């Protein structure tokens, strides 16, 4: 199990950090990541990907949190992973190159946004000729308004099997109700009113998709978002250290006061624990194991650390912490959204009971 980054990972992190420092708008970030091959980082080279490892993707997610990368990138990467893991050779050939190149954008709705361990589909799927008809609704789908397609799970009404479908955003009968989240994060409740999906876009049509495969995808996505929270914590902590060194009170930097030092030390400890827990989960998931226990620990550590660090960062910044020009609020908002999506620390604690 590799818990510390190697030289290649450190070099990759440095490259990403420079990229996010230069490209601040969403379009610029998207184009730069597509050009760098990040959108297809773990996809096979034969399908336009970079053939990277899951741990490489973990490095990206840390820097994505630090650089406040648009979450549409996360959704597109997750959609590509789902298609690669569940699709046929023909489906991978047809669908993955566009995602890897950035020509197509996607998001996913494969598990409960309240509790990622719940993978029971909320959509119903009924066969009709060479197509399937999806009915029902799914909640809190991030970036649904910007995606070209959404990868969703549905239950075959005849057999009870899980299906996974790639549904174009302009499909007839698909309706999105916007949901307002913190920090301007876009999401929607998607209504499937008899949406017809061609057989070629249903990944598990022949044999269905097993609970184990869906759970691996859910745990992988949860762990990667935990690493995003680590990046959020790193950025908030660094800004706080820089500010306490610069800000003076009673003629000396507030970093010299013991109370401030204790807070910063606790932030460092929480962040280190979250980072190690998430990297450990990635190492196990990379072997193909479901890793529910490791995912639960990573989620608990990262959600707790993100909350502690952002709250203490605001406290140590004093009044400046509430001035929007500092951007500190953006890290707090991202921490709040991503640490609750799929279940917070309290929900993750219940996953420990599922691990056999």
C-alpha positions in Angstrom: 0.0 0.0 0.0 1.5 3.3 -1.1 0.6 6.1 1.2 3.2 8.7 0.2 3.5 10.2 -3.3 6.3 9.1 -5.5 8.3 11.5 -7.7 6.0 11.1 -10.7 3.0 12.0 -8.6 4.7 15.1 -7.1 5.7 16.3 -10.6 2.1 15.7 -11.8 0.7 17.6 -8.8 3.1 20.5 -9.5 2.0 20.6 -13.1 -1.7 20.7 -12.2 -1.1 23.4 -9.6 0.5 25.6 -12.2 -2.4 24.9 -14.6 -5.0 26.0 -12.0 -3.0 29.1 -11.1 -3.0 30.2 -14.8 -6.6 29.2 -15.8 -9.2 30.7 -13.5 -12.3 30.6 -15.6 -14.2 27.3 -16.2 -13.8 27.3 -19.9 -10.0 27.7 -19.7 -9.7 25.0 -17.0 -11.8 22.6 -19.1 -9.7 23.1 -22.3 -6.4 22.9 -20.5 -7.4 19.7 -18.7 -8.7 18.2 -21.9 -5.5 19.1 -23.7 -3.4 17.6 -20.9 -5.3 14.3 -21.0 -6.7 14.6 -17.5 -10.3 14.0 -18.6 -9.3 10.5 -19.8 -6.6 10.0 -17.3 -7.6 6.4 -16.3 -9.2 5.5 -19.6 -7.4 3.1 -22.0 -5.1 4.7 -24.6 -7.0 2.8 -27.3 -10.1 4.8 -26.5 -8.3 8.2 -26.3 -7.3 8.0 -22.7 -4.0 8.3 -20.9 -3.9 4.8 -19.4 -3.1 6.2 -16.0 -3.6 4.7 -12.5 -6.3 5.4 -10.0 -3.7 6.9 -7.7 -2.9 9.4 -10.5 -6.5 10.4 -10.5 -6.3 10.8 -6.8 -3.5 13.3 -7.3 -5.7 15.3 -9.7 -8.6 15.4 -7.2 -6.4 16.9 -4.5 -5.3 19.6 -6.8 -8.9 20.0 -8.1 -10.0 20.8 -4.5 -7.1 23.2 -4.0 -7.8 24.9 -7.3 -11.6 24.9 -7.0 -11.9 22.9 -10.3 -15.4 22.9 -11.8 -17.2 19.7 -10.6 -18.4 19.1 -14.2 -14.8 17.7 -14.6 -15.5 15.3 -11.8 -18.8 14.2 -13.3 -17.2 13.6 -16.8 -14.4 11.6 -15.3 -16.8 9.5 -13.2 -19.0 8.9 -16.3 -16.0 7.7 -18.3 -15.0 5.3 -15.5 -18.5 3.9 -15.4 -18.7 3.3 -19.2 -15.2 1.8 -19.2 -16.1 -0.5 -16.3 -19.5 -1.6 -17.5 -19.7 -1.1 -21.2 -19.1 -3.5 -24.1 -16.0 -3.1 -26.3 -18.2 -1.4 -28.9 -19.8 1.0 -26.4 -16.4 2.0 -25.0 -15.1 2.6 -28.6 -18.2 4.8 -29.4 -18.5 6.8 -26.1 -15.1 7.1 -24.4 -13.1 9.2 -27.0 -15.5 12.1 -26.8 -15.3 12.2 -23.0 -11.6 11.8 -22.9 -11.0 14.6 -25.4 -13.4 17.0 -23.7 -15.8 17.2 -26.7 -18.6 15.7 -24.6 -19.5 16.5 -20.9 -21.3 14.2 -18.6 -22.5 13.7 -15.1 -23.7 10.6 -13.1 -26.6 9.5 -11.0 -25.7 6.0 -10.0 -26.2 6.0 -6.2 -28.1 8.0 -3.6 -26.9 11.5 -3.1 -27.9 11.2 0.6 -26.1 7.9 1.2 -23.7 6.6 -1.4 -24.0 3.1 0.0 -27.6 3.0 -1.3 -27.3 1.8 -4.9 -30.9 0.7 -5.4 -32.1 2.4 -8.6 -34.9 4.9 -8.3 -35.7 4.7 -12.0 -37.7 1.9 -13.6 -36.6 0.4 -16.9 -39.0 -1.4 -19.3 -37.9 -3.1 -22.6 -39.6 -2.0 -25.7 -38.3 -3.5 -29.0 -34.7 -2.4 -29.4 -34.9 0.2 -26.7 -35.6 0.8 -23.0 -38.1 3.2 -21.5 -37.0 4.9 -18.2 -39.4 6.4 -15.7 -39.0 8.1 -12.3 -36.7 10.8 -11.0 -33.3 11.3 -9.4 -32.2 14.0 -7.0 -29.2 16.3 -6.7 -27.5 15.6 -10.0 -24.6 17.9 -10.1 -24.0 20.0 -13.2 -27.0 18.5 -15.0 -27.6 21.8 -16.8 -24.1 21.8 -18.4 -23.8 18.1 -19.2 -24.4 16.5 -22.7 -25.4 13.2 -21.1 -26.1 11.7 -17.7 -25.2 8.1 -16.7 -28.0 6.7 -14.6 -28.9 3.4 -13.0 -32.3 1.9 -13.4 -34.1 -1.3 -12.3 -35.4 -3.7 -15.0 -39.0 -4.2 -14.0 -39.1 -7.7 -15.5 -36.0 -9.3 -14.0 -35.1 -6.9 -11.2 -31.5 -6.5 -12.6 -29.7 -3.2 -12.4 -29.1 -1.4 -15.7 -26.9 1.5 -16.4 -27.8 3.9 -19.2 -26.1 6.8 -20.9 -29.0 9.2 -21.5 -28.4 12.3 -23.8 -29.4 15.5 -22.1 -31.7 16.5 -24.9 -33.7 13.2 -24.7 -37.5 13.6 -25.1 -39.2 13.3 -21.7 -36.2 14.3 -19.7 -36.9 17.3 -17.6 -34.6 19.1 -15.1 -35.7 21.1 -12.1 -32.8 23.3 -10.8 -31.7 22.9 -7.2 -29.8 25.7 -5.5 -26.8 24.6 -3.5 -24.2 26.6 -1.6 -21.6 28.7 -3.4 -23.5 28.7 -6.7 -23.0 25.0 -7.2 -25.5 23.9 -9.9 -27.6 20.7 -9.5 -31.0 19.5 -10.6 -33.7 17.0 -9.9 -34.1 15.0 -13.1 -37.5 13.7 -14.1 -37.6 10.8 -16.6 -41.1 10.8 -18.1 -41.0 7.8 -20.3 -37.5 8.5 -21.7 -36.6 6.1 -24.5 -33.0 5.0 -24.6 -31.5 3.0 -27.5 -30.2 -0.5 -26.6 -26.7 0.7 -27.6 -26.6 3.2 -24.7 -27.7 0.7 -22.0 -24.5 -0.7 -20.6 -25.9 -3.6 -18.6 -28.8 -4.6 -20.9 -27.7 -8.2 -21.5 -26.8 -9.4 -18.0 -27.4 -6.4 -15.8 -25.0 -4.7 -13.5 -24.0 -6.4 -10.2 -24.3 -4.7 -6.8 -20.5 -5.2 -6.4 -19.6 -3.2 -9.6 -22.0 -0.4 -8.7 -20.7 -0.3 -5.1 -17.1 -0.2 -6.4 -17.9 2.8 -8.6 -19.7 4.5 -5.7 -16.9 3.9 -3.3 -14.3 5.1 -5.9 -16.3 8.3 -6.5 -16.7 8.9 -2.8 -13.0 8.4 -2.1 -12.0 10.7 -4.9 -14.3 13.4 -3.6 -12.6 12.9 -0.2 -9.3 13.7 -1.8 -10.9 16.8 -3.3 -11.8 17.8 0.3 -8.1 17.2 1.3 -7.2 19.7 -1.4 -9.7 22.2 0.0 -8.2 21.7 3.4 -4.7 22.2 2.1 -5.6 25.5 0.4 -7.5 26.9 3.4 -4.7 25.9 5.7 -2.0 27.5 3.6 -4.0 30.7 3.3 -4.4 30.7 7.0 -0.7 30.2 7.8 0.2 32.9 5.3 -2.3 35.3 6.9 -1.2 34.6 10.5 2.4 35.2 9.6 1.6 38.5 7.9 -1.1 39.9 10.3 0.2 41.6 13.4 -1.4 42.2 16.8 0.3 44.0 19.7 3.4 44.5 17.5 4.0 40.9 16.5 2.5 38.3 14.1 -0.5 36.5 15.4 1.2 33.3 14.4 3.5 33.8 17.4 0.5 33.4 19.8 0.1 30.0 21.4 -3.7 29.9 20.8 -3.2 30.4 17.1 -0.4 27.8 17.0 -2.7 25.2 18.7 -5.5 25.8 16.1 -3.1 25.5 13.2 -1.5 22.4 14.7 -4.9 20.7 15.0 -5.7 21.7 11.4 -2.4 20.0 10.3 -3.2 16.8 12.2 -6.7 16.5 10.8 -5.5 17.1 7.3 -2.7 14.6 7.5 -5.1 11.9 8.8 -7.6 12.6 6.0 -4.9 12.5 3.4 -3.5 9.2 4.6 -7.0 7.6 4.9 -8.0 8.6 1.4 -4.8 7.5 -0.2 -5.2 4.1 1.7 -8.7 3.7 0.2 -7.4 4.5 -3.3 -4.7 1.9 -2.9 -7.2 -0.8 -2.0 -9.8 0.3 -4.7 -7.0 0.1 -7.3 -6.8 -3.6 -6.7 -10.5 -4.0 -7.7 -11.7 -4.6 -4.1 -14.9 -2.8 -3.0 -13.1 -1.3 0.0 -16.2 -0.2 1.9 -14.3 0.1 5.2 -11.5 2.1 3.8 -13.9 4.4 1.9 -15.9 5.0 5.1 -12.8 5.9 7.1 -11.6 8.2 4.2 -15.0 9.9 4.2 -15.2 10.4 7.9 -11.7 11.8 8.1 -12.0 14.1 5.1 -15.4 15.5 6.0 -14.4 16.1 9.6 -11.1 17.7 8.5 -12.8 20.0 5.9 -15.2 21.2 8.5 -12.6 21.8 11.2 -10.1 23.5 8.9 -12.5 25.9 7.1 -14.1 26.9 10.4 -10.8 27.6 12.1 -9.5 29.3 9.0 -12.3 31.8 9.3 -11.7 32.3 13.0 -8.0 32.9 12.5 -8.7 35.4 9.7 -11.0 37.3 12.0 -13.1 39.9 10.1 -11.0 39.3 7.0 -12.4 35.8 6.8 -15.8 37.2 5.8 -14.6 39.5 3.1 -15.4 37.8 -0.2 -12.3 39.2 -1.9 -10.2 36.7 0.1 -12.0 33.7 -1.6 -11.9 31.8 1.7 -15.7 31.5 1.6 -15.4 29.5 -1.6 -13.4 26.8 0.1 -15.9 26.7 3.0 -18.8 26.4 0.5 -17.2 23.6 -1.5 -16.3 21.8 1.7 -19.9 22.0 2.8 -21.3 20.7 -0.5 -18.9 17.9 -1.2 -18.7 16.6 2.4 -22.5 16.1 2.4 -23.1 14.8 -1.1 -23.3 11.0 -0.8 -23.4 11.2 2.9 -21.4 13.0 5.6 -19.2 11.6 8.3 -22.2 10.4 10.4 -23.6 8.5 7.4 -20.2 7.1 6.5 -19.8 5.6 10.0 -22.7 3.3 9.3 -20.9 1.9 6.3 -18.5 0.2 8.6 -21.2 -2.2 9.5 -21.6 -3.2 5.9 -18.0 -4.3 5.5 -17.7 -8.1 5.6 
